[in-house]
Amino acid sequence: MDQLSVKDILCSENSSDEIQMEEETVNGDAQTECFPVVNIMHLVQFLTHCLQKCPLSYTVQDLRNLMVLMCRIALDLRLQTVVFDIEMCIAALLNCFGEMQWPDEVQIFGRSLWMLILI
């Protein structure tokens, strides 16, 4: 039985939802990179579902880290077709915080997002 590598799975020719990009490597050869948009979309949707169903299962630090991750993903131009799903995930993340946490969290999110801009 043949085993598939991760690259074979991600770069299957049958998938129409992936973005093919070519980059030139150091030695001048062309290298094709597969970016599976549909896989990321499904991960974001699953994460949104988990956050909505079990909001108390995550620590505050986990929620902060997920927020930064979602904001970082939203900046990726290759994911413009997934923006709605990312926005829904961010909304689910924000709903996990209690009313009393908001003043502190807004400041922390502001600093975190500022750091994203500087990267």
Secondary structure as GFF3:
##gff-version 3
##sequence-region A 1 119
A	DSSP	alpha_helix	6	10	.	.	.	ID=ss1
A	DSSP	beta_strand	18	24	.	.	.	ID=ss2
A	DSSP	beta_strand	30	36	.	.	.	ID=ss3
A	DSSP	alpha_helix	37	53	.	.	.	ID=ss4
A	DSSP	three_ten_helix	55	57	.	.	.	ID=ss5
A	DSSP	alpha_helix	60	74	.	.	.	ID=ss6
A	DSSP	three_ten_helix	77	82	.	.	.	ID=ss7
A	DSSP	alpha_helix	83	95	.	.	.	ID=ss8
A	DSSP	three_ten_helix	99	101	.	.	.	ID=ss9
A	DSSP	alpha_helix	102	118	.	.	.	ID=ss10
###
